């Protein structure tokens, strides 16, 4: 499938690059739909073990949503925009069974930061700037920003970032727990791929269960401990568990079949 706004480098570690440099990789409807399709294909592809999302160029990961698309929306249209975007992309990423890492190069603002936060974790270049400037436009974050930011940085810091509409730099983002690592721009993808390499040595089946269990802690009405117990038990019936325990006892590296 050909894409207009993204580039997909298919491999065991699949890299999806948002490619709208003239718009600082801003998210529009088409880009969200293309990302959904690419991620869905990667999810179904057994050879793909880790997904990296990044932006083209050196200036921006994603500098926000494409405001020109919704500046004249009604109340009903605005609500549908948020609901559809969360369904197709942001919630979709969060609940993928394969690890999704955001390699944040440059600006990650508004929908761009929300996209990064939907990923399972984030690596940032030292020139990265992050923020949720929506209130400066008379609106609030609508792609999960008011929910995921407090989970990552705490309520007080999230309130300040949202209310001031300001940006924080990469080192502050690391201090806040918003990103895991900060590296130079020229080392960003290399570092992200190095971490992905460590992930793919492990059981993809167990990782999927771990993602499910961790996410359960943030779902209303769900007991994360119960989900963990169920997911833990599920692992005992997998070929990966048999291979992992056998390899440990035989003092060799495991060769996980991913089943």
C-alpha positions as CSV (number, residue, x, y, z in Angstrom):
1,X,0.0,0.0,0.0
2,X,1.3,3.5,-0.9
3,X,1.1,6.3,1.7
4,X,1.2,10.0,1.0
5,X,2.1,11.3,4.5
6,X,4.1,8.5,6.1
7,X,7.0,6.3,5.3
8,X,7.1,2.7,6.5
9,X,10.4,0.8,6.8
10,X,9.2,-2.8,7.3
11,X,11.4,-5.1,9.3
12,X,11.5,-7.0,12.6
13,X,11.8,-3.5,14.0
14,X,9.4,-1.5,11.8
15,X,9.9,2.3,11.7
16,X,7.0,4.6,10.7
17,X,8.1,8.1,9.8
18,X,5.5,10.9,9.6
19,X,6.5,12.8,6.5
20,X,4.8,16.2,6.2
21,X,7.9,18.4,6.6
22,X,6.3,21.5,5.1
23,X,3.7,21.3,7.9
24,X,6.2,20.2,10.5
25,X,4.6,16.8,10.3
26,X,1.2,18.1,11.7
27,X,-1.5,15.5,12.0
28,X,-4.4,15.7,9.7
29,X,-7.2,13.3,9.0
30,X,-5.4,11.5,6.2
31,X,-2.2,11.1,8.3
32,X,-4.2,9.6,11.2
33,X,-5.9,7.2,8.9
34,X,-2.6,6.2,7.3
35,X,-0.9,5.7,10.6
36,X,-3.9,3.5,11.7
37,X,-3.6,1.3,8.6
38,X,0.2,1.0,8.9
39,X,0.0,0.1,12.6
40,X,-2.8,-2.4,12.0
41,X,-0.7,-4.1,9.3
42,X,2.3,-4.2,11.6
43,X,0.2,-5.7,14.4
44,X,-0.9,-8.5,12.1
45,X,2.6,-9.2,10.7
46,X,4.2,-11.9,12.8
47,X,7.7,-10.9,11.7
48,X,7.3,-7.4,13.2
49,X,8.3,-7.4,16.9
50,X,8.7,-3.6,17.7
51,X,7.3,-0.5,16.1
52,X,9.1,2.9,16.2
53,X,7.3,6.1,15.4
54,X,9.2,9.3,14.5
55,X,9.0,12.4,12.4
56,X,10.9,13.4,9.2
57,X,13.6,16.0,9.3
58,X,15.2,17.6,12.4
59,X,12.7,20.2,13.4
60,X,9.6,18.2,14.5
61,X,8.3,14.9,15.6
62,X,4.7,16.2,15.2
63,X,4.2,19.9,15.7
64,X,0.5,19.5,16.5
65,X,-2.8,18.8,14.7
66,X,-3.6,20.5,11.4
67,X,-5.8,23.4,12.7
68,X,-7.0,24.3,9.3
69,X,-9.0,21.2,9.1
70,X,-11.2,21.9,12.1
71,X,-11.1,25.7,12.7
72,X,-14.8,26.0,11.7
73,X,-16.1,22.8,13.3
74,X,-19.3,22.8,15.4
75,X,-19.6,21.4,18.9
76,X,-20.9,18.0,17.4
77,X,-18.1,17.9,14.8
78,X,-15.5,18.7,17.4
79,X,-16.6,15.8,19.6
80,X,-16.6,13.4,16.7
81,X,-13.1,14.6,15.7
82,X,-11.8,13.7,19.2
83,X,-13.6,10.4,19.4
84,X,-12.6,9.2,16.0
85,X,-9.0,10.2,16.5
86,X,-8.7,8.4,19.8
87,X,-10.3,5.3,18.3
88,X,-8.2,5.2,15.2
89,X,-4.8,6.2,16.6
90,X,-4.2,7.2,20.2
91,X,-6.1,4.5,22.0
92,X,-5.3,2.1,19.2
93,X,-1.5,2.5,19.8
94,X,-1.8,2.2,23.6
95,X,-3.5,-1.1,23.3
96,X,-1.4,-2.7,20.6
97,X,0.1,-6.0,21.7
98,X,3.5,-5.0,20.1
99,X,5.7,-2.4,21.8
100,X,5.5,1.0,20.2
101,X,8.3,3.5,20.9
102,X,8.2,7.2,20.1
103,X,11.5,8.6,18.9
104,X,10.8,12.3,19.5
105,X,12.9,14.5,17.2
106,X,12.2,18.2,17.7
107,X,8.7,19.7,18.4
108,X,6.1,17.4,19.9
109,X,3.2,19.7,20.5
110,X,-0.5,19.2,21.0
111,X,-1.5,16.1,19.0
112,X,2.1,15.4,18.5
113,X,2.8,15.1,22.3
114,X,-0.5,13.1,22.6
115,X,0.8,10.7,19.9
116,X,4.1,10.3,21.8
117,X,2.3,9.7,25.1
118,X,0.1,7.0,23.5
119,X,3.2,5.1,22.7
120,X,4.5,2.6,25.3
121,X,7.5,4.8,26.0
122,X,9.5,7.7,24.6
123,X,13.1,8.5,23.6
124,X,13.8,12.2,22.9
125,X,16.5,14.1,21.0
126,X,18.2,16.9,23.0
127,X,16.5,19.5,20.7
128,X,13.0,18.2,21.5
129,X,10.4,20.6,22.9
130,X,7.1,19.3,24.3
131,X,3.9,20.9,25.3
132,X,0.1,21.0,25.1
133,X,-0.7,24.5,23.8
134,X,-4.4,23.9,23.1
135,X,-5.8,26.4,25.7
136,X,-4.0,29.2,23.8
137,X,-6.4,28.3,20.9
138,X,-9.5,28.2,23.1
139,X,-9.8,24.5,23.2
140,X,-8.3,21.6,25.3
141,X,-6.3,18.6,24.4
142,X,-8.7,16.2,22.7
143,X,-6.6,13.1,21.9
144,X,-6.0,11.9,25.4
145,X,-3.7,14.6,26.6
146,X,-5.6,15.5,29.8
147,X,-5.6,11.8,30.8
148,X,-2.1,10.5,29.8
149,X,-0.1,13.5,30.8
150,X,-1.1,13.3,34.5
151,X,-0.4,9.6,34.5
152,X,3.1,10.2,33.3
153,X,4.1,13.4,35.1
154,X,1.6,13.8,38.0
155,X,-1.5,16.0,38.3
156,X,0.2,19.2,39.4
157,X,2.8,19.3,36.6
158,X,0.2,18.3,34.1
159,X,-2.1,21.1,35.2
160,X,0.7,23.6,34.9
161,X,1.7,22.4,31.4
162,X,-1.9,22.5,30.2
163,X,-2.9,25.8,31.8
164,X,0.2,27.7,30.8
165,X,0.3,26.2,27.2
166,X,4.0,26.3,27.6
167,X,6.8,24.0,26.3
168,X,9.3,22.0,28.2
169,X,12.7,20.9,26.9
170,X,13.9,17.4,26.6
171,X,15.9,17.3,29.9
172,X,12.9,18.7,31.8
173,X,10.7,16.0,30.1
174,X,13.2,13.4,31.4
175,X,13.1,14.8,34.9
176,X,9.3,14.7,34.8
177,X,9.3,11.1,33.7
178,X,7.7,12.0,30.3
179,X,10.6,10.5,28.4
180,X,13.0,7.7,29.3
181,X,16.2,8.9,27.6
182,X,17.6,12.0,26.0
183,X,20.3,11.7,23.4
184,X,21.7,13.8,20.6
185,X,19.6,14.1,17.5
186,X,22.1,12.1,15.4
187,X,22.0,9.2,18.0
188,X,18.2,9.2,18.4
189,X,17.2,6.4,16.0
190,X,20.4,4.4,16.8
191,X,19.6,4.5,20.5
192,X,15.9,3.7,19.9
193,X,16.8,0.7,17.7
194,X,19.3,-0.5,20.3
195,X,16.6,-0.6,22.9
196,X,14.3,-2.3,20.4
197,X,17.0,-4.9,19.8
198,X,16.9,-5.7,23.5
199,X,13.2,-6.1,23.4
200,X,13.1,-8.5,20.5
201,X,15.4,-10.9,22.3
202,X,12.5,-11.6,24.7
203,X,9.2,-13.4,24.4
204,X,6.8,-11.4,22.2
205,X,3.9,-13.4,23.7
206,X,4.9,-12.4,27.3
207,X,5.5,-8.8,26.2
208,X,1.9,-8.6,24.8
209,X,0.6,-9.9,28.1
210,X,2.7,-7.4,30.1
211,X,1.3,-4.5,28.0
212,X,-2.2,-5.7,28.7
213,X,-1.5,-6.0,32.4
214,X,0.1,-2.6,32.8
215,X,-2.6,-0.9,30.8
216,X,-5.3,-2.5,33.0
217,X,-4.1,-0.4,36.0
218,X,-5.3,2.7,34.2
219,X,-8.8,1.4,33.2
220,X,-11.8,2.4,35.2
221,X,-13.5,-0.5,36.9
222,X,-10.7,-2.9,36.2
223,X,-8.5,-4.5,38.8
224,X,-5.0,-4.5,37.4
225,X,-3.9,-7.2,39.9
226,X,-6.6,-9.6,38.6
227,X,-5.5,-8.9,35.0
228,X,-1.9,-9.6,36.0
229,X,-2.8,-12.9,37.6
230,X,-4.8,-13.9,34.5
231,X,-2.0,-12.8,32.1
232,X,0.6,-14.6,34.2
233,X,-1.4,-17.8,34.1
234,X,-1.9,-17.5,30.4
235,X,1.9,-17.5,29.8
236,X,2.2,-21.0,31.2
237,X,0.3,-22.4,28.3
238,X,2.5,-20.8,25.6
239,X,5.4,-22.3,23.6
240,X,7.5,-19.3,24.6
241,X,7.2,-20.2,28.3
242,X,8.3,-23.8,27.5
243,X,11.2,-22.5,25.5
244,X,12.2,-19.8,28.0
245,X,12.2,-22.1,31.0
246,X,13.9,-25.0,29.1
247,X,16.6,-22.6,27.9
248,X,17.2,-21.3,31.4
249,X,17.6,-24.8,32.8
250,X,19.8,-25.8,29.9
251,X,21.9,-22.7,30.4
252,X,21.5,-21.4,26.9
253,X,19.9,-18.5,25.1
254,X,16.2,-18.9,24.4
255,X,14.9,-19.0,20.8
256,X,11.4,-17.9,21.3
257,X,8.9,-19.0,18.6
258,X,6.5,-16.2,19.5
259,X,3.6,-18.6,20.2
